[in-house]
């Protein structure tokens, strides 16, 4: 059957041996090294991919930490602003209270001064009225009265004529 196809058995045997020997040599010296290099390259690529995944996780973790830190900083800033606003409002209210109290004191002092001035003016007016009354009475009587008698008469006159004082009105 080999002869029908023109196959020479010794040559075929020699070629098979050559092929097996070549395959053994290639496997021993070339394929093992090539496969070792390919395995090394595969490990390097796998390690690079793992490192890339770790780096991506680290970046994501760092981003999350950064966002948390920014969020915390915003929260603290808002708390500081709220505290500052509260202090400002308290200070404002305290200043307004002090100002109102001071204005009330000034107003009360002014009212007291007005009343004192009014009383002083009334006393001066009484004295002038008394002098005028004495002068008028002296003219009417056409005689001179002594000073103590004149004073007594004027004070009696003023006591009878003195109008009732109106009640103090207080404004708020």
C-alpha positions in Angstrom: 0.0 0.0 0.0 2.9 2.4 0.7 4.4 1.4 -2.6 1.1 2.3 -4.5 1.4 5.8 -3.3 5.2 6.0 -3.9 6.2 6.2 -0.3 9.7 4.9 0.5 9.5 3.4 4.0 13.1 3.9 5.0 12.9 7.6 4.0 9.6 7.9 5.8 11.1 6.3 8.9 14.1 8.6 8.7 11.8 11.7 8.2 9.7 10.7 11.2 12.8 10.3 13.3 14.1 13.6 12.0 10.8 15.3 12.8 10.7 13.8 16.3 14.3 14.8 16.9 13.6 18.3 15.6 10.4 18.4 17.8 12.4 17.3 20.8 15.2 19.8 20.2 12.7 22.7 19.6 10.8 21.7 22.7 13.9 21.4 24.8 15.7 24.6 23.7 13.1 26.9 22.1 9.5 26.1 23.1 10.3 25.9 26.9 12.0 29.3 26.8 9.3 30.8 24.6 6.6 29.3 26.8 8.5 30.5 29.9 8.7 34.0 28.4 5.0 33.9 27.5 4.2 32.7 31.0 6.3 35.5 32.5 4.7 38.0 30.2 1.3 36.7 31.2 2.2 37.0 34.9 3.5 40.6 34.3 0.3 41.5 32.4 -1.8 39.9 35.2 0.2 41.7 37.8 -0.2 45.0 35.9 -4.0 44.5 35.7 -4.2 43.7 39.4 -2.1 46.8 40.2 -4.3 48.8 38.0 -7.4 47.5 39.8 -5.7 48.2 43.2 -4.8 51.7 42.0 -8.4 52.2 40.8 -9.7 51.1 44.1 -7.2 53.3 45.9 -8.3 56.3 43.7 -11.9 55.6 44.4 -11.1 55.3 48.1 -9.1 58.5 48.0 -12.0 60.3 46.1 -14.5 59.1 48.7 -12.2 60.3 51.6 -11.7 63.6 49.8 -15.4 64.0 49.4 -16.0 63.1 53.0 -13.3 65.6 54.1 -14.9 68.3 51.9 -18.3 67.4 53.3 -17.0 67.6 56.8 -15.3 70.9 56.1 -18.5 72.3 54.7 -20.4 71.1 57.7 -17.9 72.7 60.1 -17.9 75.9 58.0 -21.8 76.0 58.2 -21.6 75.4 62.0 -19.0 78.2 62.4 -21.2 80.5 60.3 -24.3 79.6 62.4 -22.3 80.2 65.6 -21.1 83.6 64.3 -24.6 84.5 63.2 -25.9 83.6 66.7 -23.1 85.6 68.4 -23.9 88.6 66.1 -27.6 88.3 66.8 -27.0 88.1 70.6 -24.6 91.1 70.4 -27.1 93.0 68.3 -29.9 92.3 70.8 -27.6 93.2 73.7 -26.6 96.5 72.1 -30.3 97.3 71.3 -31.3 96.5 74.9 -28.5 98.7 76.2 -29.4 101.5 73.8 -33.1 101.3 74.8 -32.2 101.3 78.5 -29.8 104.3 78.0 -32.5 106.1 75.9 -35.0 105.5 78.7 -32.6 106.9 81.3 -31.9 110.0 79.2 -35.6 110.4 78.6 -36.3 110.1 82.4 -33.5 112.5 83.2 -34.9 115.0 80.7 -38.4 114.7 82.1 -37.0 115.2 85.6 -35.1 118.2 84.5 -38.2 119.6 82.7 -40.2 119.2 85.9 -37.5 120.8 88.0 -37.2 123.7 85.6 -41.0 124.1 85.6 -41.1 124.1 89.4 -38.3 126.6 89.4 -40.1 128.8 86.9 -43.3 128.5 88.9 -41.4 129.5 92.1 -39.9 132.5 90.3 -43.3 133.4 88.8 -44.9 133.2 92.3 -42.2 135.5 93.7 -42.8 138.0 90.9 -46.5 137.7 91.3 -46.0 138.2 95.1 -43.9 141.3 94.5 -46.4 142.7 92.0 -49.3 141.9 94.4 -47.4 143.7 97.2 -46.7 146.6 94.9 -50.4 146.7 93.8 -51.6 146.3 97.4 -49.3 149.0 98.6 -50.7 151.3 95.9 -54.3 150.5 96.8 -53.8 150.9 100.5 -51.6 153.9 100.0 -49.7 153.1 103.0 -46.6 151.2 103.6 -46.8 147.9 105.3 -43.9 146.3 106.9 -42.3 143.5 105.0 -43.3 140.5 107.2 -47.0 141.6 107.0 -46.8 141.9 103.2 -45.3 138.5 102.9 -47.9 136.9 105.0 -50.7 138.5 103.0 -49.2 137.4 99.7 -48.7 133.8 100.9 -52.3 133.7 102.0 -53.4 135.1 98.6 -51.3 132.6 96.8 -52.6 129.7 98.9 -56.2 130.7 98.0 -55.5 131.3 94.3 -53.0 128.5 93.7 -54.4 126.2 91.0 -54.4 122.5 91.4 -51.5 120.9 89.7 -52.4 118.6 86.8 -51.4 114.9 87.2 -48.1 113.9 85.6 -48.5 112.1 82.4 -45.9 109.5 81.6 -45.2 108.6 78.0 -43.8 105.2 77.1 
